[in-house]
Amino acid sequence: MTTATAPTAVPGTTGKALSGRGPSGGVINRRRGRVATVIMLVLAVAWLFPLLWALYNSFRDYSYTQTNGYLSFGGWTLSNYQEAWSRGQFGLHFKNSLFITVPAVVLTLFLSSLVAFVLARFSYRFNLTLLGVFLAANLLPPQALLIPVFRMFKEIPLPTFMSETGSMLNSFWALILVNTAFQLGFCTFVLSNYMKTLPHEIYESAELDGASVWRQYWQLTMPLVRPALAALATLQVTWIYNEFFWATVLISRGDKYPVTSALNNLRGQFFSDTNLVAAGSIIVALPVLVVFFLLQKQFVSGLTLGSTKG
């Protein structure tokens, strides 16, 4: 009877071949890295090209580009920015955006942190259902809720010192509430998952020390979730500041428009200076870029800290 013997592997070769750490594996990995780098560079250029093109043409005279083409070089001017600021009344509309964005972001983060704390800290039967209800607003397109929201806000009375129309329409309160409602689900989802990574021992120690539920939320949980709050605050400022649709639906007075909707002031009925619109778009985008660069470190740490636990 013949006994089959297994082939003997050469020491130090099989593991390297399987793991790709041999000479040929290193070459393959380097090639893959180069291909990935090229793909990322192409995607980055494709994503940045519209912004860079708008920035380039915002410093050029419209008549010059009409005569020589947009691929030409020259016709430099700063008058586009001066005219965009004055014609668009950006000083007024930046103030409107500030009155809308700051309360909406603060209210969204506060309410979502309360709901997320309950979902993460306590196990109720309806936790998943409650989270689904909050996320439902993010799954519906805003256009589907246009008529119900408009009619509901029209029927909600407000004192005249809060709204000149006596209702939610044509008031900053309407935009604050609708933005808060639409962003609440996403923030609740992110914060609840982040809070679940916090060790339960700290809450057990707090209970033994006699800390109430409110103190556990405000003095224990909130300081620990600051990175996540900073990341969400950056996103919320960007999204609410750039929101365009609801302002055109709920606001009919031009002097109450946020700055993004005020870009319509730079368009003519029969003619639009595209270089002027490009300059106005750059002016409108600057606050968001400033906020992102100021909170960049907190934004990145908030996105990565929760993923490194475990």
C-alpha positions as CSV (number, residue, x, y, z in Angstrom):
1,M,0.0,0.0,0.0
2,T,1.4,3.3,-1.1
3,T,1.2,6.3,1.3
4,A,0.8,9.7,-0.4
5,T,3.0,12.4,1.0
6,A,2.1,16.1,1.0
7,P,4.4,18.3,-1.0
8,T,6.9,20.1,1.2
9,A,6.7,23.8,0.9
10,V,9.9,25.8,0.7
11,P,10.3,27.6,4.0
12,G,9.8,31.4,3.7
13,T,8.2,31.4,0.3
14,T,4.5,30.3,0.7
15,G,3.6,32.9,3.3
16,K,5.1,35.7,1.2
17,A,3.4,34.5,-1.9
18,L,0.0,34.3,-0.2
19,S,0.3,37.6,1.5
20,G,1.8,39.5,-1.5
21,R,4.9,40.5,0.4
22,G,7.3,38.8,-2.0
23,P,9.2,40.6,-4.8
24,S,6.4,40.2,-7.3
25,G,3.8,41.1,-4.7
26,G,5.6,44.3,-3.9
27,V,5.6,45.3,-7.5
28,I,1.9,44.6,-7.9
29,N,1.1,46.6,-4.8
30,R,3.2,49.5,-6.0
31,R,1.4,49.4,-9.4
32,R,-2.0,49.4,-7.6
33,G,-0.9,52.3,-5.5
34,R,0.1,54.3,-8.6
35,V,-3.2,53.5,-10.4
36,A,-5.2,54.5,-7.3
37,T,-3.2,57.8,-7.0
38,V,-3.9,58.6,-10.7
39,I,-7.6,57.9,-10.3
40,M,-7.8,60.0,-7.2
41,L,-6.0,62.9,-8.9
42,V,-8.3,62.7,-11.9
43,L,-11.4,62.7,-9.6
44,A,-10.0,65.6,-7.6
45,V,-9.3,67.7,-10.7
46,A,-12.8,66.9,-12.1
47,W,-14.4,67.9,-8.8
48,L,-12.4,71.1,-8.4
49,F,-12.5,72.2,-12.1
50,P,-16.0,74.0,-11.9
51,L,-14.9,75.9,-8.8
52,L,-11.5,76.9,-10.3
53,W,-13.2,77.8,-13.6
54,A,-15.7,80.1,-11.8
55,L,-12.9,81.7,-9.7
56,Y,-10.9,82.3,-12.9
57,N,-13.7,83.9,-14.8
58,S,-14.9,85.9,-11.8
59,F,-11.8,88.2,-12.3
60,R,-12.5,88.8,-16.0
61,D,-14.6,91.3,-17.8
62,Y,-17.7,89.9,-19.5
63,S,-17.3,91.9,-22.7
64,Y,-13.7,90.7,-23.1
65,T,-14.7,87.1,-22.7
66,Q,-17.5,87.5,-25.2
67,T,-15.1,89.0,-27.8
68,N,-12.1,86.7,-27.2
69,G,-13.7,83.6,-25.8
70,Y,-13.6,82.0,-22.4
71,L,-10.4,80.1,-23.3
72,S,-8.5,83.4,-23.8
73,F,-6.2,85.0,-21.2
74,G,-6.8,88.6,-20.1
75,G,-9.5,91.1,-19.3
76,W,-8.8,91.2,-15.6
77,T,-11.0,93.3,-13.4
78,L,-12.3,93.5,-9.8
79,S,-15.5,95.3,-10.8
80,N,-17.4,92.0,-10.8
81,Y,-17.0,91.6,-7.1
82,Q,-17.9,95.2,-6.4
83,E,-21.0,95.0,-8.6
84,A,-22.1,91.6,-7.2
85,W,-21.9,92.9,-3.6
86,S,-23.9,96.0,-4.3
87,R,-26.5,94.6,-6.7
88,G,-27.0,91.4,-4.8
89,Q,-27.3,93.3,-1.4
90,F,-25.1,90.6,0.1
91,G,-24.6,92.6,3.3
92,L,-28.3,92.3,4.2
93,H,-28.6,88.7,3.0
94,F,-25.5,87.5,4.9
95,K,-27.2,88.9,8.0
96,N,-30.4,86.9,7.1
97,S,-28.4,83.7,6.6
98,L,-26.8,84.3,10.0
99,F,-30.2,84.7,11.7
100,I,-31.3,81.4,10.1
101,T,-28.2,79.2,10.2
102,V,-27.0,79.7,13.8
103,P,-30.3,79.0,15.6
104,A,-31.1,76.1,13.3
105,V,-27.7,74.5,13.9
106,V,-27.8,75.0,17.7
107,L,-31.4,73.7,17.9
108,T,-30.7,70.7,15.7
109,L,-27.6,69.6,17.7
110,F,-29.4,70.1,21.0
111,L,-32.5,68.2,20.2
112,S,-30.7,65.4,18.3
113,S,-28.3,65.0,21.2
114,L,-31.2,64.6,23.6
115,V,-32.9,61.9,21.4
116,A,-29.6,60.2,20.8
117,F,-28.8,60.0,24.5
118,V,-32.1,58.3,25.2
119,L,-31.6,55.8,22.3
120,A,-28.1,55.0,23.3
121,R,-28.5,55.0,27.1
122,F,-31.9,53.2,27.5
123,S,-33.2,50.1,25.8
124,Y,-36.8,50.5,24.9
125,R,-38.9,48.5,22.5
126,F,-39.7,51.4,20.3
127,N,-36.0,52.7,20.0
128,L,-35.6,51.4,16.5
129,T,-39.1,52.7,15.5
130,L,-38.3,56.1,17.0
131,L,-35.0,56.3,15.1
132,G,-36.8,55.4,11.9
133,V,-39.3,58.2,12.4
134,F,-36.5,60.7,12.8
135,L,-34.7,59.4,9.7
136,A,-37.9,59.5,7.6
137,A,-37.5,63.2,6.9
138,N,-34.1,62.5,5.3
139,L,-35.6,59.8,3.0
140,L,-38.4,62.0,1.6
141,P,-37.6,64.6,-1.1
142,P,-38.4,68.1,-0.1
143,Q,-40.6,68.6,-3.2
144,A,-43.0,65.9,-1.9
145,L,-43.7,67.9,1.3
146,L,-43.9,71.3,-0.4
147,I,-47.7,71.7,-0.3
148,P,-48.3,70.2,3.2
149,V,-45.5,72.3,4.8
150,F,-46.6,75.5,3.0
151,R,-50.3,75.1,4.1
152,M,-49.3,74.1,7.6
153,F,-47.0,77.1,8.1
154,K,-49.7,79.4,6.6
155,E,-52.2,78.3,9.3
156,I,-49.8,78.6,12.3
157,P,-50.2,82.1,13.9
158,L,-47.4,84.2,15.2
159,P,-47.4,87.5,17.0
160,T,-46.8,90.5,14.8
161,F,-43.4,91.2,16.4
162,M,-42.3,87.8,15.3
163,S,-43.8,87.8,11.8
164,E,-45.3,90.7,9.9
165,T,-47.8,88.5,8.1
166,G,-49.1,87.0,11.4
167,S,-48.1,83.5,10.3
168,M,-45.0,81.4,9.8
169,L,-44.7,82.4,6.2
170,N,-42.3,85.2,5.3
171,S,-40.5,84.7,8.7
172,F,-37.1,83.4,9.7
173,W,-38.8,81.0,12.1
174,A,-40.2,79.0,9.2
175,L,-36.8,78.4,7.7
176,I,-35.3,77.6,11.1
177,L,-38.0,75.0,11.9
178,V,-38.0,73.3,8.5
179,N,-34.2,73.0,8.4
180,T,-34.2,71.7,12.0
181,A,-36.8,69.1,11.1
182,F,-35.0,67.8,8.0
183,Q,-31.6,67.6,9.7
184,L,-32.7,66.2,13.0
185,G,-32.8,62.5,11.8
186,F,-29.3,62.5,10.4
187,C,-27.7,64.1,13.5
188,T,-29.7,61.7,15.8
189,F,-28.4,58.7,13.9
190,V,-24.8,59.8,14.0
191,L,-24.8,60.8,17.7
192,S,-26.6,57.7,18.9
193,N,-24.1,55.5,17.2
194,Y,-21.3,57.6,18.7
195,M,-22.8,57.5,22.2
196,K,-23.1,53.7,22.0
197,T,-19.3,53.5,21.9
198,L,-19.0,55.2,25.3
199,P,-18.2,52.7,28.1
200,H,-21.2,51.8,30.3
201,E,-18.9,51.8,33.4
202,I,-18.9,55.6,33.5
203,Y,-22.7,55.7,33.7
204,E,-22.7,53.0,36.4
205,S,-20.2,55.1,38.5
206,A,-22.3,58.2,37.9
207,E,-25.4,56.4,39.2
208,L,-23.6,55.2,42.3
209,D,-22.6,58.8,42.9
210,G,-26.2,59.9,42.7
211,A,-26.1,61.7,39.4
212,S,-29.4,62.3,37.8
213,V,-30.2,61.5,34.2
214,W,-29.9,65.1,33.2
215,R,-26.4,65.4,34.8
216,Q,-25.4,62.2,33.1
217,Y,-26.4,63.8,29.8
218,W,-25.1,67.3,30.3
219,Q,-22.0,66.9,32.4
220,L,-20.9,63.4,31.4
221,T,-22.0,62.6,27.8
222,M,-21.9,66.0,26.1
223,P,-18.2,66.7,26.9
224,L,-17.3,63.2,25.6
225,V,-19.1,63.7,22.3
226,R,-17.6,67.1,21.5
227,P,-15.6,65.8,18.5
228,A,-18.8,64.4,16.9
229,L,-20.7,67.6,17.7
230,A,-17.9,69.6,16.0
231,A,-18.1,67.4,12.9
232,L,-21.8,67.6,12.7
233,A,-21.8,71.4,13.3
234,T,-19.5,71.8,10.3
235,L,-21.8,69.7,8.1
236,Q,-24.9,71.4,9.4
237,V,-23.6,74.9,8.9
238,T,-22.7,73.9,5.3
239,W,-26.0,72.3,4.5
240,I,-28.3,74.8,6.2
241,Y,-26.4,77.8,4.9
242,N,-26.5,76.4,1.3
243,E,-30.2,75.5,1.5
244,F,-32.0,77.1,-1.4
245,F,-35.3,75.3,-2.0
246,W,-37.3,76.1,1.2
247,A,-36.3,79.8,1.1
248,T,-37.9,80.2,-2.3
249,V,-41.1,78.4,-1.1
250,L,-41.7,79.9,2.3
251,I,-40.3,83.4,1.7
252,S,-41.9,85.8,-0.8
253,R,-40.2,89.0,0.3
254,G,-36.8,89.6,-1.3
255,D,-35.3,91.4,1.7
256,K,-35.8,88.3,3.8
257,Y,-34.0,85.8,1.5
258,P,-30.8,84.1,2.7
259,V,-27.7,84.9,0.7
260,T,-27.9,81.8,-1.5
261,S,-31.3,82.7,-2.7
262,A,-30.2,86.3,-3.2
263,L,-28.0,85.1,-6.1
264,N,-31.1,85.4,-8.2
265,N,-30.7,89.2,-7.9
266,L,-27.6,88.9,-10.2
267,R,-29.6,87.4,-13.0
268,G,-31.5,89.6,-15.5
269,Q,-34.8,88.7,-17.2
270,F,-33.3,88.5,-20.6
271,F,-29.5,88.6,-20.0
272,S,-27.1,87.2,-17.4
273,D,-23.5,88.2,-16.9
274,T,-22.0,84.8,-16.1
275,N,-18.8,86.4,-14.8
276,L,-20.8,88.5,-12.4
277,V,-22.7,85.4,-11.2
278,A,-19.4,83.6,-10.8
279,A,-18.1,86.4,-8.6
280,G,-21.3,86.4,-6.5
281,S,-21.0,82.6,-6.1
282,I,-17.4,82.9,-4.9
283,I,-18.5,85.6,-2.3
284,V,-21.4,83.3,-1.1
285,A,-19.1,80.3,-0.8
286,L,-16.4,82.1,1.3
287,P,-18.1,81.8,4.7
288,V,-18.5,78.0,4.3
289,L,-14.8,77.6,3.4
290,V,-13.8,79.7,6.4
291,V,-15.9,77.6,8.8
292,F,-14.6,74.4,7.3
293,F,-10.9,75.4,7.6
294,L,-11.4,76.7,11.2
295,L,-13.1,73.4,12.3
296,Q,-11.1,71.1,10.0
297,K,-9.2,69.3,12.8
298,Q,-12.3,68.8,14.9
299,F,-14.2,67.6,11.8
300,V,-11.7,64.9,10.9
301,S,-11.3,63.8,14.5
302,G,-15.1,63.6,14.9
303,L,-15.4,61.3,11.9
304,T,-12.5,59.0,12.8
305,L,-12.6,58.8,16.6
306,G,-15.6,56.5,16.7
307,S,-14.3,54.2,14.0
308,T,-11.1,53.5,16.0
309,K,-12.8,52.2,19.1
310,G,-13.3,48.5,19.7
